[in-house]
Amino acid sequence: MGGAQFGLTNYMGAWDAYSEEAQRDTTTTIHRALELGYSYFDTAPGYGDGRSEEMVGRALAGHRDEVVIATKVSRGDWAPDAIYRSVEESLRRLRTDVIDVIQFHGGWYHQEDVDAVLA
């Protein structure tokens, strides 16, 4: 399940990502997804400046051992300390001590970008 729609205000229609109603709806949606067998949840700090991660983290409370959580680091700042900081912030927002999949956010990467990431 992708998390962009949770954290981005008006992403797919009228939606206030910072409202309590949005958190309730997100939690209801994620709990229903769990009932239906969903186990992979993907989000990113860029989805509402961390809001999606916060909402997903709250909704998955008590279900951590049932799911795979994926998130991203923002495109462009690939210095090791920036990546570490991004992951630490995501761990806090997601209310977990483990992120199963860390991805680099963005589209197409040129070879110099790939070289920078792998360095």
Secondary structure per residue as TSV (DSSP state, phi and psi in degrees):
chain	resnum	aa	ss	phi	psi
A	1	M	-	360.0	128.6
A	2	G	B	-83.9	147.4
A	3	G	-	-106.5	2.7
A	4	A	H	-58.7	-43.4
A	5	Q	H	-63.3	-23.5
A	6	F	H	-74.9	-43.6
A	7	G	H	-94.3	-10.4
A	8	L	S	-103.1	113.2
A	9	T	T	-59.5	129.5
A	10	N	T	59.8	26.9
A	11	Y	T	-65.7	-43.7
A	12	M	T	-128.4	42.0
A	13	G	S	120.6	-174.9
A	14	A	S	-63.4	120.8
A	15	W	-	-163.8	122.6
A	16	D	-	-103.7	98.8
A	17	A	T	-61.0	-17.8
A	18	Y	T	-98.6	6.1
A	19	S	S	-86.3	154.9
A	20	E	H	-64.7	-33.7
A	21	E	H	-60.9	-40.9
A	22	A	H	-62.7	-41.5
A	23	Q	H	-64.4	-43.1
A	24	R	H	-60.7	-45.9
A	25	D	H	-65.0	-39.2
A	26	T	H	-63.4	-46.3
A	27	T	H	-62.2	-44.3
A	28	T	H	-60.2	-44.5
A	29	T	H	-63.2	-46.5
A	30	I	H	-67.0	-39.8
A	31	H	H	-64.5	-38.4
A	32	R	H	-66.1	-40.2
A	33	A	H	-60.3	-41.4
A	34	L	H	-61.4	-42.9
A	35	E	H	-59.8	-34.6
A	36	L	T	-83.9	-2.1
A	37	G	T	101.0	4.8
A	38	Y	-	-64.0	140.4
A	39	S	-	-139.2	-3.3
A	40	Y	E	-116.4	119.4
A	41	F	E	-122.1	123.9
A	42	D	E	-117.7	132.8
A	43	T	-	-145.5	-170.3
A	44	A	-	-165.5	148.9
A	45	P	T	-59.7	-29.0
A	46	G	T	-73.0	-9.5
A	47	Y	T	-86.6	84.9
A	48	G	T	81.0	34.4
A	49	D	T	52.9	46.5
A	50	G	T	92.9	-8.5
A	51	R	H	-61.3	-43.0
A	52	S	H	-59.5	-44.6
A	53	E	H	-60.6	-42.1
A	54	E	H	-60.3	-45.8
A	55	M	H	-67.8	-43.1
A	56	V	H	-63.9	-43.1
A	57	G	H	-59.4	-44.4
A	58	R	H	-64.0	-42.9
A	59	A	H	-68.0	-31.5
A	60	L	T	-88.8	0.9
A	61	A	T	-53.8	129.2
A	62	G	T	86.3	-2.6
A	63	H	-	-123.1	10.1
A	64	R	G	-56.2	-38.7
A	65	D	G	-74.4	-3.8
A	66	E	G	-99.9	-7.4
A	67	V	-	-132.7	162.3
A	68	V	E	-106.9	127.3
A	69	I	E	-109.7	128.4
A	70	A	E	-120.2	141.6
A	71	T	E	-145.2	-174.3
A	72	K	E	-133.2	163.7
A	73	V	E	-110.0	148.1
A	74	S	-	-68.7	146.5
A	75	R	T	-65.6	135.0
A	76	G	T	112.5	-41.7
A	77	D	-	-103.6	89.2
A	78	W	-	-105.5	16.5
A	79	A	-	-65.5	140.9
A	80	P	H	-52.4	-40.9
A	81	D	H	-68.5	-32.4
A	82	A	H	-69.7	-39.7
A	83	I	H	-65.2	-44.8
A	84	Y	H	-58.5	-46.9
A	85	R	H	-60.5	-44.3
A	86	S	H	-60.6	-44.6
A	87	V	H	-65.9	-43.4
A	88	E	H	-60.1	-42.7
A	89	E	H	-65.0	-40.0
A	90	S	H	-65.2	-41.3
A	91	L	H	-57.2	-44.5
A	92	R	H	-63.4	-48.7
A	93	R	H	-64.8	-36.5
A	94	L	H	-81.9	-5.7
A	95	R	T	58.1	45.7
A	96	T	-	-142.8	166.4
A	97	D	S	-108.4	2.2
A	98	V	-	-141.3	131.8
A	99	I	-	-111.6	123.9
A	100	D	S	-74.1	-36.4
A	101	V	E	-135.3	123.1
A	102	I	E	-109.5	127.6
A	103	Q	E	-120.7	155.9
A	104	F	E	-91.3	122.8
A	105	H	-	-78.2	140.1
A	106	G	S	143.1	-171.9
A	107	G	S	-104.8	-114.7
A	108	W	-	-82.6	141.5
A	109	Y	-	-117.0	131.8
A	110	H	-	-79.8	163.5
A	111	Q	H	-57.0	-38.2
A	112	E	H	-65.4	-32.0
A	113	D	H	-65.9	-45.6
A	114	V	H	-60.4	-44.1
A	115	D	H	-60.2	-40.4
A	116	A	H	-66.4	-41.8
A	117	V	H	-63.8	-46.7
A	118	L	H	-71.2	-23.2
A	119	A	-	-68.4	360.0
